[in-house]
């Protein structure tokens, strides 16, 4: 099996199993403790380590001489963590603190996988292949999330939580077997490991400085980063949009699942479409397209008075978001030296995600006051104006394509 196929298959299985556990954990917390405050606390403690530990994890990845071993060890530890969660459920150990602690450990360890694979792709493929491989990985991840959500929703009605967690455990075993056949040239990893050790002059906790230095070196990336932060704020409460549109507009909360499926389906189509478009159009053009179409499709979704129009808007939104996300990932791979890729990649996206609480906390309040349609229309209009300004003033530089 080729390296590319191993990466794609293992990424699919990894995301598939992880999605099983993450969905099951949320439902388990809700089932055990009933009160929504427990879900809020649980979500908070999962979010904070992802931001705080992003830079140290990046340094960990950059300092390793053998990324394959790191992938195997982290997968093994994640498997152990989820096995402990399965044991908690099986033996009915209703300790919220222990459950949250295990979930945090599981989340942090499993989050090593994506940036590590990102760095491995830099070793294994030419720059000209980055867009293609990133689009393929995005497609594999989206397909896994789409199908796992549907399957978990079905299985949860008659299977115990323990079985779902054990499924994730088995998926990690399969991933480890696949990764054993991954071939990374030893000369690259050894050389890069030495370079990474020498490069660690910045505090491993100072993600702000790391990102600031990176953007100072490549100032034409700043508008893209600014756009990503705005997108994060706008799209963070996506689950709120889905539930509120289902309830307020269609007066049927059960349509939430259908809306979410079309949104995920759009992501899958967008990832696959990107593989073709990236060979025809430069990344700067694809980013511009995404900037303009995201607010338009979101507004179409929010203003829809019929389910087909809402589904069309959601699918369109899902299609155009990968144009931005995949391009952003490829830009970092193209610009960052291999020795610093892990820490810059993790810090870049961790700081970006700090903007999510603004959307998660602020936008639902606005929806409660003005309604979901008004918020999505006004928000879409505001973001569209910002996108038009960025495009008209040539802020999305062609240097991104180099």
C-alpha positions in Angstrom: 0.0 0.0 0.0 1.4 3.4 -1.0 2.1 6.1 1.6 -0.7 8.3 0.3 -3.2 5.5 0.6 -2.0 4.6 4.1 -2.4 8.3 5.2 -5.9 8.6 3.7 -7.2 5.3 5.0 -5.8 5.8 8.4 -7.1 9.4 8.5 -10.6 8.1 7.6 -10.5 5.4 10.2 -9.0 7.7 12.9 -11.7 10.3 12.3 -14.4 7.8 12.1 -13.6 6.2 15.5 -12.8 9.5 17.2 -16.2 10.9 16.0 -17.9 7.9 17.6 -16.3 8.6 20.9 -16.8 12.4 20.9 -20.5 12.2 20.0 -21.0 9.4 22.5 -19.2 11.3 25.2 -21.5 14.3 24.8 -24.5 12.1 25.0 -23.1 10.2 27.9 -22.6 13.4 29.9 -26.1 14.4 29.1 -27.5 11.0 30.0 -25.7 10.7 33.3 -26.0 14.2 34.6 -29.1 15.7 32.9 -28.3 19.3 33.7 -26.9 21.3 30.7 -24.3 23.0 32.9 -22.4 19.7 33.0 -22.2 19.7 29.2 -21.0 23.3 29.3 -18.3 22.5 31.8 -17.3 19.5 29.9 -17.0 21.5 26.6 -15.1 24.2 28.3 -12.4 21.8 29.7 -12.0 20.3 26.3 -11.6 23.6 24.6 -9.0 25.2 26.9 -6.3 22.5 26.6 -6.6 22.6 22.8 -5.5 26.2 22.9 -3.1 26.2 25.8 -1.3 23.0 24.7 -1.2 23.7 21.0 2.3 25.2 21.0 3.9 22.6 23.3 2.4 19.9 21.1 3.8 21.6 18.1 7.2 21.7 19.7 6.9 18.0 20.6 6.2 17.2 16.9 9.1 19.3 15.7 11.5 17.8 18.2 10.8 14.2 17.3 13.2 12.5 15.0 10.7 9.8 14.2 7.1 11.1 13.4 6.0 7.6 12.7 6.8 6.5 16.2 5.1 9.6 17.6 2.0 8.7 15.6 2.1 5.1 16.9 2.6 6.1 20.5 0.0 8.8 20.5 -2.5 6.4 18.9 -1.7 3.8 21.5 -2.2 6.3 24.4 -5.4 7.6 22.9 -6.7 4.0 22.7 -5.8 3.4 26.3 -7.7 6.6 27.3 -10.8 5.7 25.5 -10.6 2.1 26.9 -10.7 3.7 30.4 -13.8 5.6 29.4 -15.4 2.4 28.2 -14.5 0.8 31.5 -16.1 3.7 33.4 -19.3 3.2 31.5 -19.3 -0.6 31.8 -18.7 -0.5 35.6 -21.0 2.5 36.0 -18.3 4.7 37.7 -20.3 8.0 37.7 -17.5 10.4 38.5 -17.8 13.6 36.5 -14.3 14.7 37.4 -12.7 11.5 36.2 -14.8 11.4 33.1 -13.7 14.9 32.1 -10.1 14.2 33.0 -10.1 11.1 30.7 -11.9 13.0 28.0 -9.3 15.8 28.1 -6.4 13.4 28.0 -8.0 11.6 25.1 -8.7 14.8 23.3 -5.2 16.2 23.7 -3.5 13.0 22.7 -5.8 12.4 19.7 -5.1 16.0 18.6 -1.5 15.1 18.0 -2.5 13.1 14.9 -3.5 15.9 12.5 -0.5 18.2 12.8 1.8 15.2 12.8 0.3 13.9 9.6 0.5 17.5 8.1 4.3 17.4 8.8 4.6 13.9 7.4 3.0 15.0 4.1 5.7 17.6 3.8 8.4 14.9 4.0 6.7 12.5 1.6 5.3 14.7 -1.2 6.4 17.6 -3.4 5.0 21.1 -2.9 3.1 20.7 -6.1 1.2 17.8 -4.5 0.2 19.6 -1.3 -3.1 20.9 -2.5 -4.1 17.5 -3.8 -3.1 15.5 -0.7 -4.7 18.1 1.6 -7.9 18.0 -0.4 -7.9 14.2 -0.2 -7.3 14.3 3.6 -10.1 16.8 4.0 -12.4 14.6 2.0 -11.5 11.5 4.1 -12.0 13.4 7.3 -15.3 14.9 6.2 -16.6 11.5 4.9 -15.7 9.9 8.2 -17.5 12.6 10.2 -20.5 12.5 8.0 -21.0 8.7 8.1 -20.0 8.4 11.8 -22.6 10.9 12.8 -25.3 9.0 11.0 -24.2 5.6 12.3 -23.8 6.8 15.9 -27.3 8.3 15.8 -28.6 4.9 14.7 -26.5 2.7 17.0 -27.0 4.8 20.1 -30.7 3.7 20.2 -29.9 0.1 21.0 -26.2 -0.3 21.7 -24.6 0.6 25.1 -22.1 3.4 25.2 -19.4 0.9 26.1 -19.7 -0.7 22.6 -19.2 2.7 20.9 -16.1 3.5 22.9 -14.7 0.0 22.2 -15.3 0.6 18.5 -13.0 3.6 18.7 -10.5 1.6 20.6 -10.5 -1.0 17.8 -10.2 1.7 15.2 -7.0 2.9 16.9 -5.6 -0.6 16.7 -6.3 -0.7 13.0 -4.7 2.7 12.5 -1.6 1.6 14.3 -1.3 -1.5 12.1 -1.7 0.7 9.0 0.9 3.2 10.3 3.5 0.5 10.7 3.6 0.3 6.9 4.1 4.0 6.5 7.6 4.7 5.1 9.2 8.0 6.0 12.8 8.5 4.7 15.0 8.4 7.8 17.4 11.0 6.4 14.7 13.7 6.5 13.5 12.9 10.0 17.0 12.8 11.4 18.1 16.1 9.9 14.9 17.8 10.7 15.0 16.7 14.3 18.4 18.3 14.8 17.2 21.5 13.2 14.1 21.6 15.3 16.1 21.4 18.5 18.3 24.3 17.4 15.2 26.3 16.4 13.6 26.3 19.8 14.7 29.8 20.9 11.2 31.0 21.6 9.2 30.0 24.7 7.3 26.9 24.0 4.2 28.5 25.6 4.4 31.8 23.6 2.1 31.0 20.7 1.3 34.7 20.3 5.0 35.5 19.5 5.3 32.5 17.3 2.3 33.6 15.1 3.4 37.2 15.2 6.9 36.4 14.0 5.4 34.2 11.3 3.0 36.8 10.0 5.8 39.4 10.2 7.8 37.3 7.8 4.9 36.9 5.5 2.7 40.0 5.8 0.6 39.1 2.9 -0.9 36.2 4.9 -2.3 38.7 7.5 -5.5 39.4 5.5 -6.1 35.6 5.2 -5.6 35.2 8.9 -7.9 38.1 9.6 -10.5 36.6 7.4 -10.1 33.2 9.1 -10.7 34.8 12.5 -13.9 36.5 11.2 -15.0 33.2 9.7 -14.4 31.5 13.0 -16.6 34.0 14.9 -19.4 33.7 12.3 -19.4 29.9 11.9 -18.5 28.9 15.5 -22.2 28.6 16.5 -23.1 26.5 13.5 -25.0 24.0 15.6 -27.0 26.9 17.0 -27.9 28.0 13.5 -29.0 24.5 12.5 -31.2 24.0 15.5 -32.7 27.5 15.5 -33.5 27.4 11.7 -35.1 23.9 12.2 -37.1 25.2 15.1 -37.9 28.8 14.3 -38.3 28.6 10.5 -39.5 25.1 9.9 -41.0 24.4 13.3 -39.6 20.9 13.4 -36.5 20.3 15.5 -36.1 16.9 13.8 -34.9 18.5 10.6 -31.7 19.4 12.4 -30.2 16.1 11.5 -31.1 16.6 7.9 -29.6 20.1 7.8 -26.4 18.8 9.4 -26.1 16.0 6.9 -26.4 18.4 4.0 -23.8 20.7 5.5 -21.3 17.8 5.9 -22.2 16.5 2.4 -21.3 20.0 1.1 -17.9 19.8 2.9 -17.3 16.4 1.2 -18.2 17.7 -2.2 -16.1 20.8 -1.7 -13.1 18.8 -0.7 -13.4 16.6 -3.8 -14.1 19.6 -6.0 -11.0 21.4 -4.7 -8.8 18.6 -6.0 -9.9 19.6 -9.5 -10.1 23.3 -9.1 -6.6 23.7 -7.5 -5.1 22.5 -10.8 -7.0 25.1 -12.8 -7.0 28.2 -10.5 -4.4 29.7 -8.1 -5.0 29.5 -4.3 -5.5 33.2 -4.0 -8.5 33.0 -6.4 -10.0 30.1 -4.5 -9.7 32.0 -1.2 -11.3 35.0 -2.8 -14.2 32.8 -4.1 -14.7 31.4 -0.6 -14.6 34.8 1.0 -17.4 36.0 -1.2 -19.6 32.9 -1.3 -19.5 31.9 2.4 -21.6 34.9 3.6 -23.9 34.6 0.5 -24.6 30.9 1.1 -25.1 31.5 4.8 -27.6 34.3 4.2 -29.5 32.0 1.7 -29.7 29.3 4.4 -30.8 31.8 7.0 -33.5 33.5 4.9 -34.9 30.3 3.4 -38.6 29.7 3.8 -38.6 26.3 2.3 -36.5 23.3 3.2 -35.0 22.7 -0.2 -33.6 26.2 -0.4 -32.2 25.9 3.1 -30.5 22.6 2.2 -29.2 24.2 -1.0 -27.7 27.1 1.0 -26.1 24.7 3.5 -24.7 22.5 0.9 -23.3 25.5 -0.9 -21.7 26.8 2.4 -20.1 23.4 3.0 -18.8 23.3 -0.6 -17.0 26.7 -0.4 -15.5 26.5 3.1 -12.9 23.9 2.1 -11.6 26.3 -0.6 -10.4 28.5 2.2 -9.4 25.9 4.7 -7.4 23.6 2.4 -5.7 26.6 0.8 -4.7 28.0 4.3 -3.2 24.7 5.3 -1.2 24.4 2.0 0.1 28.0 2.4 1.6 27.1 5.8 3.1 24.0 4.4 4.6 26.0 1.6 6.0 28.8 3.7 7.2 27.2 6.9 10.5 25.4 7.2 10.1 21.7 8.1 11.9 22.2 11.4 9.2 24.6 12.6 6.1 23.3 10.9 4.6 21.6 13.9 4.8 24.5 16.3 3.7 27.2 13.8 0.9 25.0 12.4 -0.5 24.3 15.8 0.0 27.9 17.1 -1.5 29.4 14.0 -4.8 27.5 14.3 -4.9 27.6 18.1 -4.8 31.4 18.2 -7.4 31.5 15.5 -9.7 29.3 17.5 -9.5 31.7 20.4 -12.0 33.8 18.5 -14.6 31.0 18.7 -16.0 31.9 22.1 -17.0 35.3 20.8 -19.3 33.6 18.3 -20.3 30.8 20.6 -21.4 33.2 23.4 -22.3 36.3 21.6 -24.3 35.2 18.5 -26.8 33.0 20.4 -27.6 36.1 22.5 -28.3 38.1 19.3 -30.4 35.2 17.9 -32.4 35.3 21.1 -33.1 39.0 20.6 -33.4 39.4 16.9 -34.1 35.9 15.6 -31.9 33.6 13.5 -33.0 35.0 10.1 -32.1 38.6 11.0 -28.7 37.6 12.5 -27.7 35.5 9.5 -28.8 38.1 7.0 -27.1 41.0 8.8 -24.1 38.9 9.6 -23.8 37.7 6.1 -24.1 41.2 4.7 -21.4 42.5 7.0 -19.0 39.7 6.1 -19.8 40.1 2.4 -18.9 43.8 2.6 -15.6 42.9 4.3 -14.9 40.3 1.7 -15.6 42.6 -1.2 -13.2 45.2 0.4 -10.5 42.6 0.7 -10.9 41.5 -2.9 -11.3 45.0 -4.4 -8.1 46.3 -2.6 -6.1 43.2 -3.7 -5.5 42.1 -0.1 -5.5 38.5 -1.1 -2.0 38.5 -2.6 -0.8 36.4 -5.5 2.3 35.7 -3.4 0.1 33.2 -1.6 0.5 31.0 -4.6 4.3 30.7 -4.5 
